[in-house]
Amino acid sequence: MGKQYETVIGLEVHVELATKTKIFCGCSTAFGGAPNTHTCPVCTGMPGSLPVLNKQVVEYAMAVGLAANCRINQYCKFDRKNYFYPDNPQNYQISQLYLPICHDGFIEIETSSGTKKIRIHEIHMEEDAGKLIHDAWDDCSLVDYNRSGVPLIEIVSEPDMRSAEEVIAYLDKLRLMIQYLGASDCKLQEGSMRADVNLSVREAGSDVYGIRTEMKNLNSFKAIARAIEGERARQIELIQEGRPVIQETRRWDDNKEYSYAMRSKEDAQDYRYFPDPDLPPVSISDEWMNRVRISLPELQPEKQKRYEREYQLPSYDAEIITGSKKLSDIFEAAAEICKNPKKVSNWLMVETLRLLKEAGQEPDDLSFSPENLAKLVSLADEGSVNSTVAKEVFEKIFLEDVDPEVYVNEHGLRTVNDTGLMEEAAKKILSDNPEAAADYRNGKEKILGFLIGQVMKEMKGKANPSAVGELLKRLI
């Protein structure tokens, strides 16, 4: 039997913070925008410009650190990381090496193997770089500095993960926690959450780390999982062939499912770090830290328990709804309006998830308002629309966020509660289907469903099926 290998993984996760302005200047952080329109002398590195720290960045970093059980450095500093690259206008990046704002934390993850604690080495604040856009037509690269100076936190884990499953569980937990804190939207596809994977392999049972590589360019959980499997297999193959694993940074190509060497791994001294002379140290008082701690919102685990307790939701439903901040926000607001949390939960768990799956979307993509969902729940509850019509109207709410009351009235979809009209339709169906009526009298109760369907068709779906059933029983 061949040797068994263990994968050792640590992550560096960069998260763009949800501030309105950049970390050291007043420029907008909005995603998109024409190139180089969200810029000023500070974030384009003009000589003589001076940075001023955005207080909200410190508060978001503190909130994430506290939620991740970190210790807060109440005296922390910024350092310059010196390197030349065209998307880095000052030729240095302002970061935190020696005294980061948070250190020594952990988060707990759930996988098929059970609960596991993943330690967090540190969280530090820094500025993002600009973006290089490669123009194949003119065979040149252009620089967009809109992203330069957007505030980031970098969350550095210890090498505690052993599989792609653990990595995805860790990222999922981190993303959900940060979204609940309101510190970032964590959209991987827009780059507001980016993960670099440090991976090495070693013989099972060994306590010596192997040579690690760092993989970049990972913009989805699926790409991260594939990259981990691909890099693990590549390193094991090298070891088995007696060839060395080189410590380097690699770029993952998700289309080709292969990674390519970018550069050999630099050490900290290559960056000539030194304290930033333009920024004073950050001093965090006990009072400021406690204010941030008190303002932390309810996070997913507590929210799930509360939904089970307060709304009597099954734990599976509560877990799914709280597993997306968007879903839980819609649920709470709609339940508050119509006072029927069970029904709101049903609409989210069944129809909403079905339509999201059909559209290939995520809960974060939902755009309908909780008010319109609450109105639909009330209309169905009071019998103003039957279940078939309610589903039809909900699809319109899902797609276009229509007002269900207006839509039902405009399209004449309100349930007809006029017993005279119902009776007329029922009598017509019974006279057209004497055999079915006779079968029902002879004990074939299933035939009633067919008769109800015929009456509903006759009334263009605008009747209450249970009322039609009662009426047919009486007439037969």
N, C-alpha and C positions, 0 to 999 in steps of 0.2 A: 504493500500500500504506500502511495506517495505521501510526501510531506503535507501537513495541513498548515494553512496560512491564516493569519488574522489581519484584518484591515484596521488601521488606526486613523481616525479622522478628527480634525479640528476645523472649525469654520471661522472666517472673518466675514461678518455681515455688515454691509454698509447700508444705512437707512437715511434717506433724505427727510428732513424734518418739515412739518407742515406749517412753518412760519410764513407770513405774508412777504417778508423781506429777507434778504441774504444775511449771512452771519456777521459780516463786518461793514456792510453799507446798506443803503435804503432801497436798492434795486429790487424789482419784483422777482419772486421765485416761481411764478406761474409756468406750468409746462406748456411747451409750444411757443408761439410768438415768432415773428420773423427773426432771422439770425442777427445777433448783436444789437437787439433793441432793448434788452433788459440789462444794460451795462452802464458803468460810470468809471471815472479814473481809478477808483479803489479796486474794483473787481477785474479791471483789465491791466492792473499792475503798473499804472503810470508813475513815473518818478515823483517823489514828494507827497503822494497821497497817503493818508493814514487810516488804519482800520479802527472801527469802534465796535465793541462786542454787543450783539443782540441778546438782551436779557432773556427773551423767550427761549432761545436755544439752550441756555443753562437750565431753565426750568423743565423743558422737555427731557433733557439728558438726565436730570435728577429723577424725574418721574419714572423713566424707563429703568434706571438703576434701582430705585426703591422697589418697583414692582418685580424686579429680577433678583431680589434679596441681596443686593450689593451693599458694600460699605461705601459711603460717600467721602471723597477727599474734600474736606471743607476749605482747604487751601490748595488750589490747583493752578497750573500755569500752561501757557501755550508755547510751543517750540516751532522752529522753522526746520522743515525737512527739505533740504536743497537738492534739486535735480533739474536737468534741462529737458523739456519736452514741449513741442509747440502749443499744446492745449493748456500749458501751465504759465500764465502770462508773467508772473513775478520771477520765474525760475526757482521758486520755492513754494511749498505748500505749508500753510499754518495748521499745525496739528498738535497733539499732546503725547509726548513720549515719556518724559520723566515723572510727571505728576498728573495722570489722567483723572477725570472727575469721579469715576466709579471703579471699584475693583472687588474681587473676591465675592462673586454672587453665584447663583445657580437657578436653574429652572427644572421642574420635574416633567418628564415626558411619559406618555403611555404608548407601548407598542404591544405586539402579539406576545412578547416575552414578559410583559408586566410593566411596573413603574420603574423609572431610572432617573437618577439625578445627573444633569449635565452641568458641570461647573463653568462659570464665566470668569475668565482671567481678568478682563477689564472692559470698560466702555469709555471711549474718549471722543471728544468733539473735534471736528476738523472741517475744512472747506472742500467743496467738490472742485474738480478741474473742469475746463471747458470741454468741447466735443469736436473731434476731427471728423469732417465729412469728406469722404473720398469721391472725387468726381471722375468717373471712368471715361467720360466723353473727352474732357480736356486733359486727362491723365495728371491730375494734381490733387492736392488735399487742401481743403478750406477749413478755417477755424471759426466755430460759433462759441462766443464767450457767455451766452445767456446762462449756462449752467455753472460757470465759474463763480465760486463764492456762495453757492447754495449750501446751506448748513447740513452737515452729515453727523451722525454718530456711527462709530465703528464698534461693533460688539464682537469681542474676541473670546472664543470659547477655549477651554482646555481640550486636549486631544482625547475626549471621553467617548466619542461615538465609534461604533464598530460595524455599522452597516448603512446602506442607503435608507432603509426603513427608519432607523434612528435619526438620521440627518433630516429627513422630511418631517418627522414628528417634531423635532426641535424647531425647525424653521416655521412650521405651522403654528406651534405654541407661541413662538416669538412674534410672528406676524399678527396673530389674533390679539395678543397682549398689547402690542403697540397701537393697533387700530382702536381698541377699546380706550386706550389712554388719550386718543386723538392726536398722538405725536407724529403720525405719518399715515398715508393711505396704503403704504407698502405694496404698490403695484409693481410686480416684477417686470411686466411688459413695458412699463414706462421708465424703468430703471430706478424707481424710488425705493426699491429694496434689491440689493445685489449681494450675492454670496460667493466668496472665493473659498474653494475647498482645498485644505492641506491634507494630503493623504500619503500614508506609507503602509507597507506590509511587513510582517515579521512572522517567523515560525510560531505556530500556536504554542502557548506555554512560556514563550520568551518574555522577559521584562525589559529588553533593550529595544528602543525604537529603531525602525529602519530609516533609510534616507527618504525624505518626503519631497513631494512635488506640490506646487500650488497651481490650481486650475482656475482660469478666469473665463469670462464671456458666458456665464450661465444665467439665462433669463427666464427659466421656468422650472418648476419642481421636477417635471419629467426629464428635462435636460440635465438637471443636477443628478438625478438617479442614474440616468444612462452614463453620464460622465464618470460617476463613481465606479460603476461596474466595468466600464472600459479601461479606466486607469488602473484599477485593481488587477485586471487580467494582464495588462501590459507589464506592470511591475513584476508580477509572479513569473511571467514568461522570461523576463530578463534575468531574474534570480536563478531560475531553473537552468538557463543556458550559461550560467556563470558569468554573465555580463553585469557591469555596475549600473545601479540606478543613479542618475545624475540629479543633484538638487537644482531644480530650475522652475521657472514659471512657464506653464503650458496654456495654450489657447484651445478650448474645446470647440470643435466644429460639429454642431448637432445634426446637420444634414448627412455628413460623411460618417458620423459616430466615431470620430477619432480625434485625439488631441495632438497639437503640434508644439514643439519647443518655441518659446518666444525669446526668453533670455535666461542666463544663469542667475540663480537666486542671489540677490544682493544682501549684504549684512547691514545692520544699522549704521556702522561707521561710514559706509559708502555715501550716506545721505548728509554727513556732517551736521547732525542735529545740534542746535543751540537754542537757548531761550529766546523767544521773540522780543526784541528790544522795544517794539512799538506798542505792546499790549501789557498792561499791568496784571499781576496775578489776580485770580478770582478768589474772593473771600466769601464763603457761604456761612452765614450766621445760623445758630441753632433755630432761631425764630423763622428764618426764611425756609430752612429745610423742613421744619414742622408744618409750615403753611402748605408746602408742596405735598407733604405726606397726607395731610388732612384732606386735600383736594383730589386725591386719587379716586377715580370712579370705581364702581363695582366691576370686577373683571369676570371673565367667562365662568370659572368654576363656581364662584358665589352666585352668579346670575342663574346658572343652571339649577342649583339647589333651590333658589328662591322660586323659580318657575314651577318646580315640582311641588313645593310646599304651598305657595300662594295661589297658583292657578290650577293645581292638581293635574298638571300635564304629565304624561308618561315620560320616564327618564330619557328614552330614545328621542322623543319629539323635542324635549327641552334641550338635549345635547345638539341636535341638528339646528334648531332655531338660534341658539346662542353661539353656535359654531360660525356664524357670520354676523358681524356687527350690523350690517344693513338689514338682515332678516329680523334681528332682535329689536332694532329701532322701529321697524314697521309693525312688528307684533305688539310691542308695548303701547305705541301710539293708537293703533286701531282698537286694541282691547279696552283702552281707557275711554275711547269715544263710544263704542257700542256696548260696553259692559258684558261682552261675551267672549272671553279669552279662548274657550274650547273651540268655538266655531272659527275664530280667526286663525288659530293654530291649524285646524283642519284644512282651511283654504291654502295656507302656506305650505303645509306638509304634502298635500296631494296635488292640487292644480298648479300652484306656483312652481314646485320642483319639476313637475311633468313638463310645463311649458319652457322652463329654463333648459331642461335636458334636450327638448326638441330643437330649441334655438341655438344649442351649443354654447350657452352662456353660464356665467357664474352669478351667485346671489348679489355680488357687488354691482352687477350691471342693471339691477332692478331700478326702474324709474317711476313706478306708480306711487301715488300718495296713500298713506295709511287712511286718510279721510274717506277716499273712494272705496277702499276695501271695507271699511266700517259701515258705510252706507249700504253696500251690497249685502253684508251680513244681516243688517236690520231689515232690508227689503225681503230677503229670503225667510227670515224669522217670522215676520208678520204675515207671511203668505202672499205678499204682493207679487212675487215672481216664484215660479216653481223651479225645481232643481235643474231641469234642462235649460231653461232660460237663464238661470243664474250662472251656469257654466259658460254659456254663450256671451253673456255680458262681461264675465270676468276676463275672458280672452281679450275683449276690447279694452278693459282696464289695463291688463298686462301690457298690451301693445301701445295703446295711445293715452292711457290714464284718463279715460272718459269719466264724466260724472254719471254714475249708474242711474240716478233718479231721472236726470234729463234724457239719457239714452233710452231708458225703458218707456218713458212717455212719448218721445219722438217716434219710436218704432212700434208703438202700440203693443208692447210686450207684457203689460200688466196682467196678472191672473184675473180671469173673469170669475167673479164670485156671484154672478147673477144666476140663481138656481133655476129660474125659468128657462134661460138659454141652455144651461147644462142639461136640464131635463129633456128639452126638445131634441138636443143632439143625441142623448142616450137612447131615447125612444126610437129615433131614426136608425141607430146602429142595431138595436135589438130586433127591429122589424126586418132589417137587411140580413141579419144573421140568426134566423130562428133555430138552426141546428146547434149553434154555440150556446144559445140561451138554454136549450133543452139539455145539453151536456152538463151545464153548470147545475141545473136542477137535479140531475142524476148523480151528483156528487163529484163531478170532475172540476175541482176548484181551480186548477191551474188555468183553465180557459178564461178565468176572469181577467188575467193579465192581458190577454189578446183583446178582449172587449174594451178594457180601459185604454189600451193603445189606439183602438179605432176611434173612440170618443175624443181622445186628445188630438188625433189627426184632424178630425172633423172641426175641432175648435182651434185649429192652428197652434196647438201647444199651449194655449192660454188658459188652461184650467188647472185646478189642483188635483193631481192624480188620486190622492187618498179620498178627497170629497167625491170624485167621479166613481171610485170603487164602492163607496157607501151607497151612493145613489143607484148604481146598477144593481147591487144586492137587493135594495128595496123594491126596484121595479121588477126584477125577475121573480 
